[in-house]
Amino acid sequence: AEYIGRSLTDVANILNPELISLRGSVIDKNTFLLDALSRRIHNQALEPISRGIKIINSPIHEDIRLPGVSSYILSRYFYR
């Protein structure tokens, strides 16, 4: 939780997301890890970001990597 939380805190401080949705075999049904990550992010992130961010375990039970990569590629294509 320490290393993942530190990395997610850095990402949150840079991108200021409203939501961090976690999914995978390690986080699924592991409320202890999810709570530890959430505490770490809320304690370490910049205050305005910490107040506005929500950390959840994604309820979607499908692989989200392909839609994520596709979204990135399309956004880069249309950005030009």
Long-range contacts (C-beta under 8 A, 24 or more apart in sequence): 1-33, 1-36, 1-37, 1-40, 2-40, 4-37, 5-36, 5-37, 5-40, 5-41, 5-44, 6-40, 6-44, 8-37, 8-40, 8-41, 8-55, 9-40, 9-41, 9-44, 9-45, 12-41, 12-45, 12-49, 12-53, 13-45, 13-46, 13-49, 16-49, 16-52, 17-53, 18-52, 18-53, 18-54, 19-53, 19-54, 19-55, 19-56, 20-53, 20-54, 20-55, 20-56, 21-56, 21-57, 21-58, 22-55, 22-56, 22-57, 22-58, 23-57, 23-58, 23-60, 23-64, 27-57, 28-57
